[in-house]
Amino acid sequence: MAEEVTCNFFKLSFGEWKGLRYDIKTLAFLTEEEVAPGVLAHLVKYTSSPEQHTSRASRIDFYRICLQDDNIIDALQRDRRIELTPLALYVITHELVHIIRFSKFQQRFDLEPRERTWEETIVHNIATEILKPMNMPALQSVLSAYDPLTARSSSALDDRYLYAHDSF
């Protein structure tokens, strides 16, 4: 569902969508480096090594959305208004927006902390715009709970649950 609504929002062709190289893994299938305490999802970027390609332009980026199941469960237990399906939909949509922005060079992957905060606000706003039209009653609780501008006052989010992005 997250892939479909995100693809439609960005008006990506089938070929463009298939050109985005990513996968989604849960905690049980993550490497030690992909585990990120205190976040719901961790986006990791892998780039093919220079030896595999003759030019910088031919290098291939691959993204992995690393779902941190234990932190997702903690978030659900902290705020009973939050339900798993709308939370998962938001988290995956949020990360897909990052991947599209990075892939289309709308944003650099390696941001400074201050730039990351701004990027998270932009991505949250885009994810909200994508998901608002959906007819899923519990989704509104998720969107407001994870709004970076109001999250400090929400019981569903604290500073530990910001998204992390790393490059290897």
N, C-alpha and C positions, 0 to 999 in steps of 0.2 A: 504494500500500500504506500509506504514512504517513497519508494522508487517511482511509482506511477505519478503521484501528485507532484513530486519534485521535478521529474522530467517534463511533465505538462506545464508547470509554472515557467520553467526556463525555455520552453519550446524547443527542446532538443530533438533532433531527428533520431531515428533508431540507430543509425551509424555513429552519431555523436555520443549517444548514451553508451553504446557498446565500447566506444573508445576510452571511456573512463575505466581505469583499471583499479579495482578495489575489491575487498571482501570484508565480511563481518565475522568476527569470532567472539565467542563467549569465554569467560574466565578459564574454564576447564581446558581450553585449547590455546591459551596464550603462552608465549615464552616469558621468562622472568622479566625481560626488558619491556615487555608490553603490558605488564601489570602496573597500574597506577593507583596508589591508595588515594582515597578522598575524592575521586571523580566518578561520574556515571559512565563516561566513555572517553577513550583515549585514542586520538587519531595519530597513526604512525605513518611516515612516508619512507618508502624504500626506493632507491634509485639504482638502476643497473650500473655495474661497475664500469669504469672507463675502458678496461681491457676488452669488454664485450662489444664496444661500439667505437667506431673510428672518429666520430665527431660528437661534440657536446649536444648538438641538435638531435642526434639519433638516440640519446639516452632515454630510457623509459622509466617513468615514475609509476609506482604502485602504492596505493594507500590501503591501510588496514584499519577498520573501525574495531577497536578493542572494547567490547562491552564489559564493564566491571560489575558483574552480577551481584556481588555482595553489597556494593554501594547502592545499587538500584533497589535491592530488597530493603536496605536501611532507610532509603528515602520513602518507600511505600509504608514502612512501619511508623515513620515519624509523622506522616500526615495522611490520615485515613481518607481524605478527599481525593488523593491521588490514586489512580488505578493503573495497573500494569500495562494494558494495551495502549491507552493514550500516552503514557510516559514513554514507552518503547517507540511509538510512532514519532513522538517529538524528538527523542534523542537521535534516532536514525536519520530523520529528516534534517535535523540540525547538522549532523556530521556530513551528510550528502551535500548540503549547501556549501560547507567548507571545501569539500573536494571539488565541486564545480568551480568555486571562486579561485581555488589554487590552480586548477587545470586550465582555466581560461585566463590566467594571469591577472585576475582582478585583485588579487592579494598575494603577497609573498607568504611562504610557509613559515619561514624563520623570523618571527616577529619578536620585538622587544616586549617586555611585560606591559608597558603602557599601551602599545599598539594592539596587543592581544585583547586587552580589556575593551577597546573600541571595536575590534573585529567581532568579539563575542556579542556585543550589542547589535551590530549590523546583522550578524547571522541570526540572532534571535528574532529580530524584526522581520527578516525575510522568511524564516521558518514559520513565524506567526501568520504572516500574510498567506503563505502556502496552505496552512492548516485551518485557518479560521473558517473557510467555507464548508468544511467537513461537518457532517451531521453526527457528531459524537459528543454527547452531553458532558462527559467527564474531561474532555480535552481542554475546555476553558480553564479549569482548575490548574492543569499542568502549565498552560501558557502563561497564566498570571504568576504562578509559583516560581517559574524559571525565568521571568523577566529580569534581566540584569539591573534595571533601574529601580525595581521595587522589591527585589529578592531579599534584601537585608531585613525587611520587616516580615518576611514570610517564614512560617515554621517549617516549610518543605525544603528550604534551601539555606545552606550556610556557606561560608567562604570556601570550605573544602570541596564543594560540589561544582566547581567551575570546570570547564572542559580543558583538557591538556592536549597539546600538539607537540610532537617531537619528531625529529628527523634522525635517521640512522645512516 
